[in-house]
Amino acid sequence: MATLQIENIPEDLYTRLQELADAQNRSISAFAIAILESELSTKIKPLSGQRKKSVRELLAEISRRRESRPANMGMILDSTALIREDRDR
């Protein structure tokens, strides 16, 4: 089993951790492991699904933006034509 060592924990944070561990009749280490398991299981699992979902949404948004670009609507002139016009003056 791996070992995790945390240094320089603020005193008030350590005191709260100890109080909560005592309230659940756990050691500080056991309580810290329970907190890590709880937080990581709720934070990491949804992220993988959200990431896939957001990639699909992002690609759809890119396509929508590409279709609605002003250049595709004829609102912006081609820069080559503008340069030629300036040179011909």
C-alpha atoms as one frame of an Amber mdcrd trajectory, in Angstrom:
protein
   0.000   0.000   0.000   1.267   3.492  -0.823   2.076   6.113   1.780   1.046
   9.761   1.626   2.720  12.274   3.896   1.404  15.820   4.179   3.523  18.523
   5.751   2.738  22.032   6.960  -0.973  21.496   7.592  -2.467  24.604   9.208
  -3.183  23.989  12.888  -6.898  24.837  12.612  -7.342  22.439   9.692  -5.614
  19.649  11.589  -7.779  20.338  14.650 -10.979  20.154  12.594  -9.780  16.948
  10.949  -9.032  15.441  14.340 -12.430  16.476  15.757 -14.306  14.980  12.815
 -12.273  11.776  13.000 -12.979  11.496  16.737 -16.700  12.049  16.123 -16.719
   9.031  13.789 -14.463   6.943  16.046 -11.742   6.828  13.396  -8.083   7.618
  13.380  -6.998  10.741  11.552  -5.413   8.569   8.851  -8.559   6.474   8.371
 -10.706   9.598   8.255  -8.388  11.305   5.745  -8.528   8.193   3.531 -12.337
   8.205   3.732 -12.423  11.880   2.723 -10.072  11.253  -0.204 -12.111   8.255
  -1.388 -15.341  10.210  -1.149 -14.053  13.285  -2.941 -12.202  11.419  -5.664
 -15.118   9.123  -6.444 -17.530  12.035  -6.848 -15.124  14.335  -8.691 -13.250
  12.063 -11.080 -15.970   9.754 -12.450 -18.264  12.524 -13.734 -15.322  14.310
 -15.323 -14.643  11.512 -17.792 -18.255  11.571 -19.005 -18.380  15.347 -19.036
 -15.166  15.539 -20.985 -16.571  13.311 -23.748 -19.800  15.272 -23.748 -18.048
  18.609 -23.835 -15.837  17.500 -26.731 -18.925  16.629 -28.771 -20.547  19.914
 -27.848 -17.358  21.780 -28.628 -17.098  20.214 -32.078 -20.728  21.077 -32.781
 -20.102  24.650 -31.676 -17.044  24.878 -33.922 -19.115  23.694 -36.876 -21.868
  26.219 -36.117 -19.355  29.036 -35.827 -17.602  28.020 -39.023 -20.905  28.083
 -40.916 -21.867  31.474 -39.518 -18.551  33.224 -40.204 -19.035  36.603 -41.874
 -16.690  35.549 -44.699 -19.037  32.694 -45.551 -21.951  35.124 -45.712 -20.217
  37.434 -48.173 -19.879  40.220 -45.634 -16.073  40.348 -45.580 -14.119  40.979
 -48.728 -11.188  38.816 -49.701  -7.931  40.420 -48.530  -6.275  39.667 -51.881
  -8.864  41.775 -53.689  -8.367  44.625 -51.229  -4.577  44.558 -51.719  -4.948
  44.586 -55.519  -7.320  47.528 -55.284  -4.780  49.468 -53.198  -1.967  48.696
 -55.655  -4.032  49.796 -58.630  -4.574  53.286 -57.224
